[in-house]
Amino acid sequence: MAKKIVNPLLEPLAVFYARVKRVLPKAEQVDGEAIPQPHRRLLAHKGDMTPTLEAFHGKTIHLKVIECNKDCHRYERQVVLLLDGSERPVEFGAIRIHLENFPEAAREAIVEGHRPLGTILARRKIAHHSRPSAYFRIQPDDFIRSALGLSGHQVLYGRRNTLTNGEGRVLAEIVEILPPEREA
């Protein structure tokens, strides 16, 4: 029997929450234009998040895998993207990667879990399209606040995105949530 996804807006994050019987945080779909800056320019585009965040912050990014699950065809993980050097969290996310749609060398780099998928796609010159399907605001729970190193009760913004290859095959389904931007 297929698992029932309570909130498709937060899929694949919802899968991780369901596995540990954690209640999904409240999220509401919003129009991309309703997202305040600088989050709008970081989220409301058809590019990859990794290069967008690297350009915005002026540093490269690596990832910290919080949890992962792998079978022969797909690899799911919850991650935090961190700035190289400062280790500052710049994104919390959940991703389902369809490994069968990648060359073998890329699959190995993905499963190693050191670099974000966007970095691997760029370095290996894998042609793909980014297709954001929804933007949202979310009341983060303690789990997300902890992953992003936050305290208090902020409203965060994110997006649900799908990456496809040139043949239209799905490479990855992603939920990307940004922390509040700190003052410089």
Number of C-alpha atoms within 10 A of each C-alpha: 3 4 7 10 14 13 15 12 19 26 20 22 25 21 22 19 14 15 8 8 9 13 11 19 17 12 19 14 16 15 12 20 11 12 20 10 11 11 18 17 14 19 26 18 14 13 18 22 20 23 18 16 20 15 12 12 12 11 14 17 24 21 21 19 18 13 11 16 11 13 9 8 10 16 19 24 23 22 22 26 26 21 20 14 10 8 13 14 21 20 23 23 23 27 23 24 25 21 23 15 18 16 11 11 9 18 18 12 15 20 17 10 16 14 19 22 23 16 18 17 16 14 10 12 9 14 11 19 16 18 16 21 11 18 27 21 20 19 17 23 15 15 12 17 18 11 19 22 12 16 9 8 11 14 12 19 26 29 23 26 24 18 22 19 16 10 9 10 13 19 22 21 23 24 25 24 26 22 22 16 11 5 4 3
